[in-house]
């Protein structure tokens, strides 16, 4: 027996689910049921470490219908001179407000926190009670395909002896005062956040050992500012990116050109990074991270014991009283892309990297305004997630092709200009014809776009299969 009926059954209430439902509510009269295992909306933000902040400005994250942040430019700290970055509690409050002030008052959303989707419309309450079913007349929407993992909930890929202190960064404020030696595990943005927090809190850089299996490139935050005051930073770097893509003779050469164009930068000047997970850092943050000089490179930890770390081959000694901070969670899980629109199943993936909430809102807009899966999928090719620099050309081809297709659709182009989550469309469309300097930058982008895609296809084809 079917217990509930709805138009859309949305599995998950994380960031992409919230952005999708927000736009679907605004664009349709649909009834929606949302199922989520967390106690509150926001997904992985419910499990985030206390000092986490967005990589990129608050102005284009969250749900489109509600502003996130105050639209201010920070005057102090590592983000000084750039638009504010919401902290984890702000993001969680934003999604909670969307649920309480937009979704539920609409009368068209039924939200079931602390419930697990078991497949085929079956729902199981996590706190007991009877399983029930939901029949979706239109579609089931899977918002969990990206498989986001965070340090506090992921399964560690290494063993830890009983008498060794190893914590997720969530516990750093509480546990760090009891230690004077620290070992950071992981080379991604979480480890960077933890390192900066520790240094800012007064930790001695020489007391920190940083285990970096692979160094990674980072985006320059100057190129992510959604305001005309930063036009040259944003679109000048985009033009440099397209030109680098068009001229590169190899992936390594591509990233050297991107670095020269100030699109990306590296933390340690003497190491050529090979990882690329789309983190964004200011130059000031990178300089702070360089204060840490005790680096263990090229190894993944397999076991932690008193005074030692064991790797795939060999081991490294550390102080026996060291506090290990596990920052090895993968973030998003790299899975094969699949059609976003497939009959009665809608699988949300990113159609523009690295913007999950914009991607989800655009997918909802397509669902609301187009008729066939073929039409919708033509405008929503999933962008493969990158792990290394060698994955980036193929992902960039999809990114640029999607953007080109959106630009050819007048209705969608107009919607994007008004969508808060797009961030940059309004900046480009607002350039006057007599503004020769800005028009010259936009012309550079246009001139390099098609050669960039052609060359990126060649670079992608030259890479071995993953």
C-alpha positions, 0 to 999 in steps of 0.5 A: 500500500502507498502511504504518501503520494507526491509529484517529486520524491527528493532523496536528501536535504543537503546543499544540492537538494535544497537548491533544486527544491528551492528553484522547483518551488519557484518555477512550478506548482509541484508537490515535493517530499524530502527524505534525509538521514540528518537531523536538519537540512544542509547535509554534510554541513551538519557534520562540518568542523567548527572553523570551516568556511566556504572556499568562495564568496557567500554571494553565490552559494545556497538557495537562490531565493534567500541571500547568504551573508550581508554582501560585505567585503572583509577588511581583516584576516586571510580574506581581506579585500574579498567578499565574505565567506560564510562559516559553517554555522551560517550555511547551516542556518541559511538552509534551516531558514530556507526550510522554515521560511520558504519550503514548509510555508509553501504547503507543497513540501513535506520534510522527513529528517532522520529518515532513510530511503531504502529504494523503490519508494520505501522510507524507514524512520531511523528512530523507530516506527513503521516503514512507509512508502511514497509514490512519486507521480513524476520523478524520484530525485537522487541528490546523493550521487556525488557521495559527499564525505567529511572527516567526522563521518568517513571510514578511515583508510588506515588503522589506529592503535588504541593508545594513539590520539587521532581525531577529526578536525571537528575535535581540534578546539577541544583536544588540541590544548592537551598536546604540543605536537601535531600531525596533519594527515591529508593534502586537501582543503580540509588539512589546509583549513586545519593548519591555518586554524592551528597557526592562527590559534598560536601553534608553533609551525615547527610543532606541526608535521604535515603528511601530504600524499600529493600536492594540489593546485588551488584557485586564486580567490581573486578570480571568484569575486562576483562584482563589477569592481573585480571585473578584470580579476575575474574575466581577465583570469578567465581569458588567460585560462582560455588562452592557456587551454588553447596554447598548451602542449601538454597538461603540465604545460597547461598548468604552468600557463594557468599559473602564469595567468594567475588562474591557479597557484601552488602552496610550495614553490619547489613542488609541481602539484599533480592533484586538483580538487578545485580548492580556492585560497587567497595568496595570504592563506598560501603564504601562511601555510608555507610557515609549516616546513615539516612536510612528509610527501608522497606517502599515504598512511596505512597505520598509526602507532605510538611514535610512528606512522606506517606507509605503503612502504616504510615508516616515519617516526613522530613524537609519541604524544603527537595528536593526529588530525585526520583530514583524509576524507575524499570530499565528493566521490568520483563516480561515472557520470550518468544522464541527469534526466532518465525517465522517472529518475533525476540524478543531480550532478554538477553541470558546472564545476565547482558550483554544486548549488548553481548546478542543482538550481539550473537542473531544476529550471530545466525540469520546470521549463522543458518537455523531453529528457533529450532537450534537458540532457542537451543542456545538462551534461554532467561534468566529471569530477577531477582528481588530478591535473590529468582529469581536468582537460576532459572536465573543462571540455564539458564545462565550456560546452555546457556554458556555450549551450546555455548562451545559445538559449535566450530564455536560459541565458536570461534566467541565469542573469537573474539567478543569484547563484550564477554569480558572474552572468550579470557582470558580463552582460552589464558591460557597455559597448563603449567600455573598450577595456572590458570589451577587449577582455571579453573579446579575448575570451571569445577568440580563445574559446573554440581553440581552447575546447579543440586543444583540451579535447586533444590533451584529454585524449592523450591521457591514459584511461583512469 
